[in-house]
Amino acid sequence: MKASEMRNQPASAQLAELLKLRKEQFALRMQRATGQPVKPDQFGKVRKNIARLKTAMRASAGAQPAVAAKASGGKR
């Protein structure tokens, strides 16, 4: 799923997608642990999709990035 599609989803759909991705990540880890064949590139793809989704969720919540907070005169 593209990042722009993730940003346009409502919060409930984003949470559902995050749960689905976490379950997929767990299933991949279990397959690897039990010796079942797994495509190694799937680990990175799922991890990056989780990161994309969490970034979109944080952006839609209106949170400021840590870098911007420091630049605006945060405590040192």
Protein Blocks (a to p, Z undefined) as FASTA:
>chain_A
ZZklmmmpcfklmmmmmmmmmmmmmmmmmmmmnopacdfklmmmmmmmmmmmmmmmmmmn
opacfklmmmnopaZZ
